[in-house]
Structures are given as structure tokens and as C-alpha cells.
């Protein structure tokens, strides 16, 4: 079984989830995955999205501190390299040929996850469901 990649739809939504007093549904699922022995990692592309969300937010310093804490935790960080870009190119070509493109960052993430034969954890099933052969789990809301 491949490694899981933890994916968030957009930085501001994720940061809002980190701010709640009670553990969010996403936080609970993440904790369960880690306790179950799943390798959970964040793509460098996702890290960019998160840092950008923190930088443009009015609570910049507080959000940066939250992210520093988040990245100091048990999640790995997966760099984006040339092989990932080649995999993303294949995804882009396939989606364009069927007239079902997805956002640029989601495209990069999908290619990377396919390259690593991982399972993508997302709150954006609408975009990622267009990518054939991509394994994903929807963590948008409780089952």
C-alpha cells in the first residue's frame, strides 16, 4: 500500500480548521490515520499553498505559528521534483484531451500522488475525482 498524502483544498479553509477549539473532523481523521500506522505526508506544493494563505491573512503571525507547529508534527514533507512534474504533465494532457481540466496546483499534487502510488486525502473530491487512477479519500465532512 502506498503512502498517504494529506491534502487541503485551500490554505484559508485549513487555517480556519486549525483555529477551532474542538478538534475538527479533519484533525480527528488525521490522528486516526497516524495511530493506524499510515505514513502521512504533505506535498511541498501544499506547503506553498498553506504558507501563502498565512501570508495573505490578516492574522499572519498567528497563522504562521500554527503552520510552524503543524509542520513540526509527525507529517513528512515531500519535495516536488522533475519526476513529479513529468507525472503531472501526463495528468494534464489526459484531462485536457477529455475537456476536464483541474486547477494548476491540484494538477501538480495529483501527478505527485500518482507517481508515489499514494492515496490522496482531500476535501476537494470534485476536482480530484476527474483524475483517473488517482486513489483519494474525501475528508470534507463526517460520514
VEXDREN-2710 file (C-alpha; in Angstrom, 1 decimal):
% VEXDREN-2710
k/r/px/py/pz
1/UNK/0.0/0.0/0.0
2/UNK/1.3/3.5/-0.9
3/UNK/2.0/6.3/1.5
4/UNK/-0.9/8.7/2.2
5/UNK/-0.5/12.4/1.2
6/UNK/-2.5/14.8/3.4
7/UNK/-4.1/17.4/1.1
8/UNK/-6.1/20.5/1.9
9/UNK/-8.2/22.4/-0.5
10/UNK/-7.1/25.9/0.2
11/UNK/-5.0/27.5/2.8
12/UNK/-7.5/29.8/4.4
13/UNK/-10.0/26.9/4.9
14/UNK/-7.3/24.8/6.5
15/UNK/-6.2/27.6/8.8
16/UNK/-9.7/28.1/9.9
17/UNK/-9.9/24.5/10.8
18/UNK/-6.7/24.8/12.9
19/UNK/-8.3/27.7/14.9
20/UNK/-11.3/25.8/16.2
21/UNK/-11.3/25.0/19.9
22/UNK/-12.6/21.4/19.5
23/UNK/-10.7/19.0/17.2
24/UNK/-12.1/19.3/13.7
25/UNK/-13.3/16.3/11.7
26/UNK/-10.1/16.5/9.6
27/UNK/-7.9/16.6/12.7
28/UNK/-9.7/13.5/14.1
29/UNK/-9.2/11.6/10.8
30/UNK/-5.6/12.6/10.6
31/UNK/-5.0/11.4/14.2
32/UNK/-6.7/8.1/13.4
33/UNK/-4.6/7.6/10.3
34/UNK/-1.4/8.2/12.2
35/UNK/-2.4/5.9/15.0
36/UNK/-3.3/3.3/12.4
37/UNK/0.2/3.3/11.1
38/UNK/-0.4/5.2/7.9
39/UNK/2.5/7.3/6.6
40/UNK/1.1/10.8/6.2
41/UNK/2.9/13.5/4.3
42/UNK/2.4/17.0/2.9
43/UNK/3.4/17.8/-0.6
44/UNK/5.7/20.8/-1.0
45/UNK/3.0/22.2/-3.3
46/UNK/0.5/22.0/-0.4
47/UNK/3.1/23.6/1.9
48/UNK/3.3/26.5/-0.5
49/UNK/-0.5/26.9/-0.5
50/UNK/-0.6/26.9/3.3
51/UNK/2.3/29.5/3.7
52/UNK/0.7/31.7/1.1
53/UNK/-2.6/31.5/2.9
54/UNK/-0.9/32.5/6.1
55/UNK/0.9/35.4/4.4
56/UNK/-2.2/37.0/3.0
57/UNK/-4.3/36.5/6.1
58/UNK/-4.9/39.4/8.5
59/UNK/-3.8/37.1/11.3
60/UNK/-0.4/36.5/9.6
61/UNK/1.8/35.9/12.6
62/UNK/-0.7/33.7/14.4
63/UNK/-1.3/31.6/11.3
64/UNK/2.5/31.3/10.7
65/UNK/2.9/30.0/14.2
66/UNK/0.1/27.4/13.7
67/UNK/1.9/26.3/10.5
68/UNK/5.2/26.0/12.2
69/UNK/3.6/23.8/14.8
70/UNK/1.8/21.8/12.2
71/UNK/5.0/21.2/10.2
72/UNK/6.9/20.3/13.3
73/UNK/4.5/17.4/13.9
74/UNK/4.5/13.8/12.7
75/UNK/3.9/14.6/9.0
76/UNK/6.6/14.3/6.4
77/UNK/7.3/16.9/3.7
78/UNK/7.6/15.6/0.2
79/UNK/9.6/17.8/-2.2
80/UNK/8.4/18.4/-5.7
81/UNK/10.9/17.3/-8.3
82/UNK/11.3/16.7/-12.0
83/UNK/9.8/13.2/-11.9
84/UNK/6.7/14.8/-10.2
85/UNK/6.5/17.4/-12.9
86/UNK/6.6/14.7/-15.6
87/UNK/3.8/12.8/-13.9
88/UNK/1.7/16.0/-13.6
89/UNK/2.3/16.6/-17.4
90/UNK/0.7/13.2/-18.1
91/UNK/-2.3/14.1/-15.9
92/UNK/-2.7/17.5/-17.6
93/UNK/-2.5/16.0/-21.1
94/UNK/-5.1/13.4/-20.2
95/UNK/-7.5/15.9/-18.6
96/UNK/-7.2/18.3/-21.5
97/UNK/-7.9/15.6/-24.0
98/UNK/-11.2/15.0/-22.3
99/UNK/-12.0/18.6/-21.7
100/UNK/-12.0/18.2/-17.9
101/UNK/-9.0/20.3/-16.6
102/UNK/-8.3/20.9/-12.9
103/UNK/-6.5/23.8/-11.1
104/UNK/-2.8/24.1/-11.6
105/UNK/-1.8/23.3/-8.0
106/UNK/-4.2/20.4/-7.9
107/UNK/-2.7/19.1/-11.1
108/UNK/0.8/19.1/-9.6
109/UNK/-0.4/17.4/-6.4
110/UNK/-2.3/14.7/-8.4
111/UNK/0.7/14.0/-10.5
112/UNK/2.9/13.7/-7.4
113/UNK/0.5/11.4/-5.7
114/UNK/0.2/9.1/-8.7
115/UNK/4.0/9.0/-9.1
116/UNK/4.3/7.8/-5.5
117/UNK/1.4/5.4/-5.8
118/UNK/-0.1/7.1/-2.7
119/UNK/-3.6/7.8/-1.6
120/UNK/-4.6/11.5/-1.6
121/UNK/-6.6/12.8/1.3
122/UNK/-8.7/15.7/0.2
123/UNK/-11.6/18.0/1.0
124/UNK/-11.8/18.7/-2.8
125/UNK/-13.2/15.5/-4.3
126/UNK/-14.8/17.4/-7.2
127/UNK/-11.5/18.3/-8.7
128/UNK/-9.6/15.2/-7.9
129/UNK/-12.3/12.7/-9.0
130/UNK/-11.6/13.8/-12.6
131/UNK/-8.1/12.2/-12.4
132/UNK/-8.4/8.5/-13.4
133/UNK/-6.3/6.0/-11.4
134/UNK/-5.9/8.5/-8.6
135/UNK/-6.8/7.0/-5.2
136/UNK/-8.3/9.5/-2.9
137/UNK/-10.3/9.8/0.3
138/UNK/-12.8/12.6/0.9
139/UNK/-12.4/14.2/4.3
140/UNK/-14.7/17.1/3.7
141/UNK/-17.3/16.0/6.3
142/UNK/-18.3/13.3/8.7
143/UNK/-19.6/10.1/7.2
END
